[in-house]
Amino acid sequence: MMVPSTSDSDEGGMDMAYGYIGSMRTQPGKRDDVVAILLSGADSLRELGCRSYVVGLANDEPDTIVVTEVWESKDHHDASLRLPEAKEAIAAAMPMLTGEFTSRELVVAGGLGAGG
């Protein structure tokens, strides 16, 4: 397995992408409704700078959704959240969530689906 060094980025040989992994717990019976909201705008994300957007379901927690994202940069990710359609989707999903969230920001070193 090859891991890029930080000098690759410094010399312009490789741009490090921004990664985000988040989870959310839904109210019982609302998981599929929230998943539908999360996936409703996925087709337009590539033009906003998204390299990968995956919505997953936790096998061991039936009300937990995990979202994994890779973006050209943190700025691209943040800008996507300011769009009216993103704000509408968040507003629609919030009443179906318990308020239990996790999140982690990453520097993406590489991998399948993470490239430019």
ChimeraX attribute file (.defattr): number of C-alpha atoms within 10 A of each C-alpha:
attribute: neighborCount
match mode: 1-to-1
recipient: residues
	/A:1	3
	/A:2	7
	/A:3	8
	/A:4	14
	/A:5	10
	/A:6	13
	/A:7	10
	/A:8	12
	/A:9	13
	/A:10	11
	/A:11	9
	/A:12	9
	/A:13	11
	/A:14	17
	/A:15	18
	/A:16	23
	/A:17	20
	/A:18	22
	/A:19	24
	/A:20	18
	/A:21	16
	/A:22	15
	/A:23	19
	/A:24	18
	/A:25	22
	/A:26	25
	/A:27	14
	/A:28	12
	/A:29	11
	/A:30	15
	/A:31	20
	/A:32	13
	/A:33	13
	/A:34	24
	/A:35	18
	/A:36	12
	/A:37	16
	/A:38	19
	/A:39	12
	/A:40	11
	/A:41	12
	/A:42	14
	/A:43	9
	/A:44	10
	/A:45	16
	/A:46	13
	/A:47	8
	/A:48	13
	/A:49	19
	/A:50	23
	/A:51	20
	/A:52	19
	/A:53	22
	/A:54	13
	/A:55	16
	/A:56	13
	/A:57	16
	/A:58	12
	/A:59	9
	/A:60	7
	/A:61	9
	/A:62	13
	/A:63	19
	/A:64	20
	/A:65	22
	/A:66	18
	/A:67	17
	/A:68	16
	/A:69	19
	/A:70	26
	/A:71	26
	/A:72	22
	/A:73	18
	/A:74	18
	/A:75	11
	/A:76	15
	/A:77	20
	/A:78	11
	/A:79	12
	/A:80	17
	/A:81	13
	/A:82	10
	/A:83	10
	/A:84	10
	/A:85	12
	/A:86	16
	/A:87	13
	/A:88	11
	/A:89	16
	/A:90	15
	/A:91	11
	/A:92	13
	/A:93	19
	/A:94	12
	/A:95	13
	/A:96	17
	/A:97	18
	/A:98	13
	/A:99	12
	/A:100	10
	/A:101	14
	/A:102	11
	/A:103	12
	/A:104	10
	/A:105	13
	/A:106	14
	/A:107	13
	/A:108	19
	/A:109	19
	/A:110	16
	/A:111	9
	/A:112	6
	/A:113	10
	/A:114	20
	/A:115	17
	/A:116	15
